[in-house]
Amino acid sequence: MRMVPFMKYRQVAAWSSVALLLMAVASLSIQSLNWGLDFTGGTLVEVSYPEPTNPEQVRLNLDNAGWNGHVVQYFGSDRDILVRMPPQKSLSDKDNARLGDSLFAALSASANGQIDLRRSEFVGPAVGEELANQGGLGLLAALAMVLLYVSFRFQLKFALGAVIALFHDVLFTLGIFSLLRWEFDLTVLAALLAVIGYSLNDTIVVSDRIRENFRQSRRGKSSDIIDESLNQTLGRTMITSLTTLLVLFALLIMGGELIRGFATALIIGVVVGTYSSIYVAANVLLRLNLSREDLIVPVKEGADLDGEP
């Protein structure tokens, strides 16, 4: 079987990754993320109409009723409407906590009472800010633990490659959500943590094979040994990625609106994670001049005398 020369295109891959990450950082800096209700705080109400309705008419009815800052959209069908309302400055904290009831009453009045309440949720601004901070700390803690684990399991150069690859995956996924203005909620945050776990597993498999081949090879360029290692794990990597994507696309299509963001983030993460385990992590190892000497198992002092009387 002919080997794929992955490292031959490492410069193209590196510059492509840098360009995409710069775009992600620019988007996050300019327009940030489209934070969901979980992080911004506010009220969410989901209602079902007996007949297809127009969100534009619902918006007009709420404007006429004196509500400000609302977001109205379809939720699954043209009969189901989702309304997001930020905390109203004119109301007290107690009244904002009961905003869902008032909002449903306004919607019901405009539809002559012919709607059903499916869901009503309220998240306080302080809780939303705390969730955002804890989510960011959770991601940083996960990356720090990966750095420690891979350092003990392999070697520091492998740990740096793994962490840079994981950071690449997370930042790229965040950039896509920011650029396309997709809503970022707790399910997407959970997906990012899952992406870290998935990508780490793939990187560990590749790193283990690279370490074995470096120790066994007496000669050969580092890029050739890494190419051989990547080709040996390529079949396993592709099968794992494709089977995972089949499940995720099923969730995306059949799972409904509640987990759409979760499935979308994981799909992006699996695709970019497969790429990063091949190009980003391995590319970092070459940049750090990984050699056979880095991976030689140290011989204990006096081990050569163990067999002597």
N, C-alpha and C positions, 0 to 999 in steps of 0.2 A: 504493500500500500504506500502510495506516494505521500510524503510528509508535506503539510501546509507550512510555508515559511512565515510564520506569524511575525517573528522579530524583524523580518525584512521591511515590514511596513510600520515599525514602531514609531518612527519619527512622524509619519502622517497621522497615526493614531494619537500621539501625544499632543500635537498641535491642534487636532480636532477637538480633543478633550478640553484643552486650555480655552479654545474659542467658545465652546459651549458653556463651560463653567463661568467665563466672563459675562456671557449673555445672561446666565442665571443670576449672577451677583448683581448685574445692572438692573434687571427686572425687580429683584427683591429690594434693592436700594431705592428705586424710583417709586414703585407702586406697592411694595410689600406683598403680603398674601391677602387673599380674599377670606378674611377670618369668618368662621361660622359662628352661630349663636353660642356654641360651647365656650368660645373665647371672648366674644365681645359683650356678652350679657344681653338680656332682652327677653321678649316673649315670642313664642312660636305657636301658631294655631293652624291646625289642618282641618278643613271642612269638606264635606261632600255634598254636591248639588244634585238634585233629581235629574237635571238635564245639562247638556254641555253649556258651559259658560265662558265668558270672555274675561281674562284677567284685567284687561284695560278698564272694563266697566266696574270691576271690583275695586280697582285703584281709585276710580272717580268717586265711587260711593264712600270710600274711606276718607278721601280728601274733603268731600262735602260734610262729613261727620266731624271734621276737625282733627283727624289723626295725621301725624307728621312722621316722615322718615321710613315709611313702611315699604316692604318688598313683597310683591305678589307674583306667584308663578304657579304653573301647573305642577302637579305632583303625581305622576304615574298615568293619569288619564285626563281628558278634557272636562271631566266632572269633578275632579279632586283639585282643590286649591290650597296652597300653602302660603301663609302670611307670616312674615317676620317683622317684628316691631321693636325698635330700640327703646330703652327706658325713656319715658316722657318727662322732660324737665319740669313741666307744670304740675306733675303729680308727686305725691310723697312716696317714700320707699314702700310703705304699706300698700298704697294704691297701685304702684307699679307691679308689686307681687301679685295683685289680683287683676292685672291688665288683660289676661287671657279671657276672663269672664266678660269684661266690658267689650273686648274686641269681638268676641263671638256674638254678643248681643247686638252690636252694630251690624255685623254681617247678616245675622238672622233677620234683623228689621228690614234691611235692604232687599232680602229675598222672601219677604212675607212669611218668615218662619219655616221655610221649606228646605232647610239644610240640616245636616247631621254633623255633630262634632266628633272628629276622629281622634284628635290629639291636642293637648294644650300643655305647654312647658314654659317654665320661667327660670332664667339663670341670672343671678345678680352680677353686676359689673366686677365687684371684688373677686367673686368666685371665678369668673372668666379670666381675669388677669392672673390669678394664682395658677389656674390650669395651664395657661400659656407659659408661665415661668417654669413650672414643674415639668412640663413637656420638654422644654429646651434643655433643662438640667438632666432629664432622663436620657436624652439623646447623647449628651456629652459624657454622661456616666457610662453609657453602653460602649462608646468608642474608647474610653479610658480602660475599661475592663478588657476589651479586645486587645489593646496594646499590651497589657500585662500578661494576658493568657498566651498570646502568640510569642511573646518574648521568652517565656518559660518553656513553652512547647517546642519552639523552633530556635529562633535567634533574632536579635534586635532588628536586623535588616528586613527579615520577613515580617516582623511586627509593624515596622514603618510602612511597608508595602501594603499590608492588609488594611491598616487604618486609613491610609491615603485613598485606597480603593473604596472603602466604605464611606468616607467623607465625600468622595466623588459621586457615589450613588445617591446619597441623601441630598446633596446640594443640587444635583441635576433634577431629581424628582421635585424638590421644592421650587426650582426655577420653572419647570413646566407648569406647575399649579399657579405660580404667580403670573407667568406670561399669558396663560389662557384664561385667567381669572376664575378658575374652578374653586369651589368652596373648600376651605381647609377646616375640618372639624376633628373631633376626637377619633373618629374611625380612621381618618387619614394619618393621624399621628401614630395610631396603633399599627397601621400598615408600614410606616417608616421603620418602626422598631422591628417588625417582621422582615423587612428588606435587609436590615443589618444582619439578622440571624441567617437568612437565606444566603446572602452574598458571602458571609464569613464561612459558612459551610463549604461553599464552592471553592473559595480561596484556600481553605485548609487542605482540601484534597489535592489541588494543584501544587501547593507549597510542599506537601509531603512527598510528592513524586519528584519535584525539582531537587529536594534535599537528597533523596535516595540516588538519583542519577549523578549528582555532583560527587557523592562519596564513592560511587562505583567507577566513574570515568577517570582514567589516568591522564587522558589528553582531550583536546577539543576546546573550542571557544565556548565561552559562557552562553552566548546567544544560541549556539547550536544545541547545547545541552538543554536549555530552556525550551527551545522549539520541540525537541524530542519529548520532553515531559508534557508539554501542552497537547501534542498530538496523541500521546498515550491516554490522556484523560479526556480528550475531546468527545469521544462517544458517550461517556458517562455524563459529561456536562450537558450535551445537547439533549439526551433522553430525559434527564431530570428537568431541564428548563421547559421542554415541550409538554411533558405531562403536567407540570405545574401550571403552565399557561392554559392548557385545556380546561382545567378546573376553574381558573380565574375568569376566563371568558364566559364560562357557564354562569358563574356568579354575576358577572357584569350584565349579561343578557337577561337572566331569569331571576336575579336576586332582588330587583326593585330598587327604588331610590335610596333607601336607608343605607345600603352597603355599596352603592355605586362608587362613591369616592374611595372606599377601602379597596375595592377590586381594581379600580383604575390605577391607584398608587402602587399596588402590588405588581400589576402588569408592567408598568414602567420600570419599577425596581428590579424585577426579574430579568427583563431584557438588558437593562444597563448593567446589572450585576454580573450577568454572564459575560458581557463585553469587558467589564473592569477586571474580572478574575483572570482573563486572558491577557489583556493589554496593559491595564494600569498597574496591577500588582507586579507582574513580571517585568514591566518597563522600569519600575522603581528599583527592582533588584539589580538590573543592569546598570542603572545610574549610580547605584551605591557600590558598584564593582564587586558583586558577590563572587567569591572564588571557592575552590575546594578547601583551601586552608581555613575558611570561616566555618566549615561544617565538619571538620575532622573531630572524631570523638576523642577527647583527651585520655591518654593512657595513665592509669594510676601509678604512682611511684612505687617501684618494687614489684609491679605486676609481672615483669619478665622473669622474676625469681620464684614465682609461685610454684612452679613445677619442680624446682630443684630441692634436694634434700637439705 
